Amino acid sequence: MKANLIPALERILLTLWVGSLWVVGFIVAPLLFTELNDRALAGSTAGTLFTVTSYIGLASGSVLLLLNAVVRKRINWRALVLLGMLSLLVIGQFVITPMVADLRLQGLTDTPRFGQLHGVASVLFLLTSVLGLVLVAAGRYRED
């Protein structure tokens, strides 16, 4: 039974992370902008949800990388994909998001710079989501 515990934990963590990406990014956030009349409130709420999703990703991805290193004792394609996802997440959350938030605080949401940064954040999020989907689609770990 103990041998099945680590693969089960890996599947749960990956499902939590990738599921949160897809639900928040492609269902909840668009619905907020559709259903709320206040775009600022929709954006603020979506931003909070993206931050929560980022921290879920940081925790899940770190544990997944650690488990990969301990169990498989080598770098494999899954570890590289996880590392890529975590890198994109860190850039988005700790570089791009603070810049967007600063422009929002200054009331500069209608500027080209805001649009550019928001676009970069969206692309990073999309790439992370697609990479996560690749891991989910690949299925359970085998000796790869």
CYANA upper distance limits for C-alpha pairs under 8 A (distance plus 0.5 A):
  1 MET  CA      5 LEU  CA      7.15
  2 LYS  CA      6 ILE  CA      8.05
  3 ALA  CA      7 PRO  CA      8.30
  4 ASN  CA      8 ALA  CA      6.66
  5 LEU  CA      9 LEU  CA      6.59
  6 ILE  CA     10 GLU  CA      6.62
  6 ILE  CA     67 LEU  CA      8.20
  7 PRO  CA     11 ARG  CA      6.74
  7 PRO  CA    140 ARG  CA      7.81
  7 PRO  CA    141 TYR  CA      7.46
  8 ALA  CA     12 ILE  CA      6.66
  9 LEU  CA     13 LEU  CA      6.59
 10 GLU  CA     14 LEU  CA      6.57
 10 GLU  CA     64 LEU  CA      6.70
 10 GLU  CA     67 LEU  CA      8.33
 11 ARG  CA     15 THR  CA      6.44
 11 ARG  CA    140 ARG  CA      7.78
 12 ILE  CA     16 LEU  CA      6.57
 13 LEU  CA     17 TRP  CA      6.67
 13 LEU  CA     60 SER  CA      5.88
 13 LEU  CA     61 GLY  CA      8.31
 13 LEU  CA     64 LEU  CA      7.80
 14 LEU  CA     18 VAL  CA      6.41
 14 LEU  CA     19 GLY  CA      8.42
 14 LEU  CA     60 SER  CA      7.40
 14 LEU  CA     61 GLY  CA      8.22
 14 LEU  CA     64 LEU  CA      8.27
 14 LEU  CA    132 GLY  CA      8.24
 14 LEU  CA    136 VAL  CA      7.78
 15 THR  CA     19 GLY  CA      5.89
 15 THR  CA    136 VAL  CA      7.96
 16 LEU  CA     20 SER  CA      6.48
 16 LEU  CA     56 ILE  CA      8.19
 16 LEU  CA     60 SER  CA      8.30
 17 TRP  CA     21 LEU  CA      6.84
 17 TRP  CA     53 THR  CA      7.81
 17 TRP  CA     56 ILE  CA      6.54
 17 TRP  CA     57 GLY  CA      5.78
 17 TRP  CA     60 SER  CA      6.89
 17 TRP  CA     61 GLY  CA      8.30
 18 VAL  CA     22 TRP  CA      6.79
 18 VAL  CA    129 SER  CA      7.09
 18 VAL  CA    132 GLY  CA      6.02
 18 VAL  CA    133 LEU  CA      7.41
 18 VAL  CA    136 VAL  CA      8.45
 19 GLY  CA     23 VAL  CA      6.49
 20 SER  CA     24 VAL  CA      6.28
 20 SER  CA     25 GLY  CA      8.40
 20 SER  CA     53 THR  CA      6.53
 21 LEU  CA     25 GLY  CA      6.12
 21 LEU  CA     26 PHE  CA      8.33
 21 LEU  CA     53 THR  CA      6.92
 21 LEU  CA    129 SER  CA      6.60
 22 TRP  CA     26 PHE  CA      5.91
 22 TRP  CA     27 ILE  CA      7.64
 22 TRP  CA    129 SER  CA      7.16
 23 VAL  CA     27 ILE  CA      5.61
 23 VAL  CA     28 VAL  CA      6.63
 24 VAL  CA     28 VAL  CA      5.26
 24 VAL  CA     29 ALA  CA      6.26
 24 VAL  CA     46 ALA  CA      8.43
 24 VAL  CA     49 LEU  CA      7.28
 24 VAL  CA     50 PHE  CA      7.52
 24 VAL  CA     53 THR  CA      8.15
 25 GLY  CA     29 ALA  CA      6.13
 25 GLY  CA     30 PRO  CA      7.95
 25 GLY  CA     50 PHE  CA      8.03
 25 GLY  CA    125 PHE  CA      8.46
 26 PHE  CA     30 PRO  CA      6.92
 27 ILE  CA     31 LEU  CA      6.71
 28 VAL  CA     32 LEU  CA      6.70
 28 VAL  CA     46 ALA  CA      8.33
 29 ALA  CA     33 PHE  CA      7.19
 29 ALA  CA     42 ALA  CA      8.22
 29 ALA  CA     46 ALA  CA      5.85
 30 PRO  CA     34 THR  CA      6.78
 31 LEU  CA     35 GLU  CA      6.31
 32 LEU  CA     36 LEU  CA      6.15
 32 LEU  CA     42 ALA  CA      5.73
 32 LEU  CA     43 GLY  CA      8.46
 32 LEU  CA     45 THR  CA      8.42
 32 LEU  CA     46 ALA  CA      7.76
 33 PHE  CA     37 ASN  CA      8.07
 33 PHE  CA     39 ARG  CA      6.80
 33 PHE  CA     42 ALA  CA      5.98
 33 PHE  CA     43 GLY  CA      8.01
 36 LEU  CA     41 LEU  CA      8.12
 36 LEU  CA     42 ALA  CA      6.75
 38 ASP  CA     42 ALA  CA      6.80
 39 ARG  CA     43 GLY  CA      6.46
 40 ALA  CA     44 SER  CA      6.51
 41 LEU  CA     45 THR  CA      6.49
 42 ALA  CA     46 ALA  CA      6.47
 43 GLY  CA     47 GLY  CA      6.45
 44 SER  CA     48 THR  CA      6.81
 45 THR  CA     49 LEU  CA      6.81
 46 ALA  CA     50 PHE  CA      6.62
 47 GLY  CA     51 THR  CA      6.67
 48 THR  CA     52 VAL  CA      6.82
 49 LEU  CA     53 THR  CA      6.65
 50 PHE  CA     54 SER  CA      6.56
 51 THR  CA     55 TYR  CA      6.88
 51 THR  CA     93 GLN  CA      7.61
 52 VAL  CA     56 ILE  CA      6.75
 53 THR  CA     57 GLY  CA      6.64
 54 SER  CA     58 LEU  CA      6.62
 54 SER  CA     89 LEU  CA      7.02
 54 SER  CA     93 GLN  CA      7.33
 55 TYR  CA     59 ALA  CA      6.65
 56 ILE  CA     60 SER  CA      6.42
 57 GLY  CA     61 GLY  CA      5.98
 57 GLY  CA     62 SER  CA      8.49
 57 GLY  CA     86 LEU  CA      7.84
 57 GLY  CA     89 LEU  CA      8.14
 58 LEU  CA     62 SER  CA      6.40
 58 LEU  CA     86 LEU  CA      7.18
 58 LEU  CA     89 LEU  CA      8.24
 59 ALA  CA     63 VAL  CA      6.77
 60 SER  CA     64 LEU  CA      6.54
 61 GLY  CA     65 LEU  CA      6.58
 61 GLY  CA     82 LEU  CA      6.86
 61 GLY  CA     83 LEU  CA      8.43
 61 GLY  CA     85 MET  CA      8.49
 61 GLY  CA     86 LEU  CA      7.03
 62 SER  CA     66 LEU  CA      6.63
 63 VAL  CA     67 LEU  CA      6.52
 64 LEU  CA     68 ASN  CA      6.55
 64 LEU  CA     82 LEU  CA      8.26
 65 LEU  CA     69 ALA  CA      6.69
 65 LEU  CA     79 ALA  CA      6.57
 65 LEU  CA     82 LEU  CA      7.34
 65 LEU  CA     83 LEU  CA      8.08
 66 LEU  CA     70 VAL  CA      6.65
 67 LEU  CA     71 VAL  CA      6.28
 67 LEU  CA     72 ARG  CA      8.41
 68 ASN  CA     72 ARG  CA      5.95
 68 ASN  CA     73 LYS  CA      7.53
 68 ASN  CA     74 ARG  CA      8.24
 68 ASN  CA     75 ILE  CA      8.42
 68 ASN  CA     79 ALA  CA      7.24
 69 ALA  CA     73 LYS  CA      5.27
 69 ALA  CA     74 ARG  CA      6.55
 69 ALA  CA     75 ILE  CA      7.64
 72 ARG  CA    143 GLU  CA      8.37
 75 ILE  CA     79 ALA  CA      6.43
 75 ILE  CA     80 LEU  CA      7.70
 76 ASN  CA     80 LEU  CA      6.98
 76 ASN  CA    144 ASP  CA      7.34
 77 TRP  CA     81 VAL  CA      6.72
 77 TRP  CA    144 ASP  CA      8.43
 78 ARG  CA     82 LEU  CA      6.60
 78 ARG  CA    135 LEU  CA      7.58
 79 ALA  CA     83 LEU  CA      6.50
 80 LEU  CA     84 GLY  CA      6.61
 81 VAL  CA     85 MET  CA      6.65
 81 VAL  CA    131 LEU  CA      7.13
 81 VAL  CA    135 LEU  CA      8.31
 82 LEU  CA     86 LEU  CA      6.61
 82 LEU  CA    132 GLY  CA      8.47
 83 LEU  CA     87 SER  CA      6.55
 84 GLY  CA     88 LEU  CA      6.69
 84 GLY  CA    128 THR  CA      8.36
 85 MET  CA     89 LEU  CA      6.62
 85 MET  CA    127 LEU  CA      8.37
 85 MET  CA    128 THR  CA      5.58
 85 MET  CA    131 LEU  CA      7.25
 85 MET  CA    132 GLY  CA      7.90
 86 LEU  CA     90 VAL  CA      6.58
 87 SER  CA     91 ILE  CA      6.73
 88 LEU  CA     92 GLY  CA      6.58
 88 LEU  CA    124 LEU  CA      6.32
 88 LEU  CA    125 PHE  CA      8.03
 88 LEU  CA    127 LEU  CA      8.36
 88 LEU  CA    128 THR  CA      6.99
 89 LEU  CA     93 GLN  CA      6.39
 89 LEU  CA    124 LEU  CA      7.82
 89 LEU  CA    125 PHE  CA      7.84
 89 LEU  CA    128 THR  CA      7.66
 90 VAL  CA     94 PHE  CA      6.07
 90 VAL  CA     95 VAL  CA      7.85
 91 ILE  CA     95 VAL  CA      5.60
 91 ILE  CA     96 ILE  CA      6.92
 92 GLY  CA     96 ILE  CA      5.44
 92 GLY  CA     97 THR  CA      6.44
 92 GLY  CA    121 ALA  CA      6.13
 92 GLY  CA    124 LEU  CA      6.96
 92 GLY  CA    125 PHE  CA      7.99
 93 GLN  CA     97 THR  CA      5.66
 93 GLN  CA     98 PRO  CA      7.88
 94 PHE  CA     98 PRO  CA      6.90
 95 VAL  CA     99 MET  CA      7.26
 96 ILE  CA    100 VAL  CA      6.79
 96 ILE  CA    117 LEU  CA      7.02
 96 ILE  CA    120 VAL  CA      8.21
 96 ILE  CA    121 ALA  CA      6.86
 97 THR  CA    101 ALA  CA      6.53
 97 THR  CA    121 ALA  CA      7.79
 98 PRO  CA    102 ASP  CA      6.56
 99 MET  CA    103 LEU  CA      6.91
 99 MET  CA    117 LEU  CA      8.09
100 VAL  CA    104 ARG  CA      6.68
100 VAL  CA    114 PHE  CA      6.75
100 VAL  CA    117 LEU  CA      6.87
100 VAL  CA    118 HIS  CA      7.31
101 ALA  CA    105 LEU  CA      6.67
102 ASP  CA    106 GLN  CA      6.86
103 LEU  CA    107 GLY  CA      6.79
103 LEU  CA    108 LEU  CA      5.63
103 LEU  CA    109 THR  CA      6.92
103 LEU  CA    114 PHE  CA      7.06
104 ARG  CA    108 LEU  CA      6.17
104 ARG  CA    109 THR  CA      6.02
108 LEU  CA    114 PHE  CA      7.40
109 THR  CA    114 PHE  CA      6.11
109 THR  CA    115 GLY  CA      8.06
110 ASP  CA    114 PHE  CA      7.33
110 ASP  CA    115 GLY  CA      7.94
111 THR  CA    115 GLY  CA      7.03
112 PRO  CA    116 GLN  CA      6.61
113 ARG  CA    117 LEU  CA      6.66
114 PHE  CA    118 HIS  CA      6.47
115 GLY  CA    119 GLY  CA      6.47
116 GLN  CA    120 VAL  CA      6.72
117 LEU  CA    121 ALA  CA      6.66
118 HIS  CA    122 SER  CA      6.64
119 GLY  CA    123 VAL  CA      6.73
120 VAL  CA    124 LEU  CA      6.70
121 ALA  CA    125 PHE  CA      6.62
122 SER  CA    126 LEU  CA      6.57
123 VAL  CA    127 LEU  CA      6.62
124 LEU  CA    128 THR  CA      6.67
125 PHE  CA    129 SER  CA      6.62
126 LEU  CA    130 VAL  CA      6.66
127 LEU  CA    131 LEU  CA      6.60
128 THR  CA    132 GLY  CA      6.62
129 SER  CA    133 LEU  CA      6.70
130 VAL  CA    134 VAL  CA      6.79
131 LEU  CA    135 LEU  CA      7.06
132 GLY  CA    136 VAL  CA      6.79
133 LEU  CA    137 ALA  CA      6.43
134 VAL  CA    138 ALA  CA      6.59
135 LEU  CA    139 GLY  CA      7.37
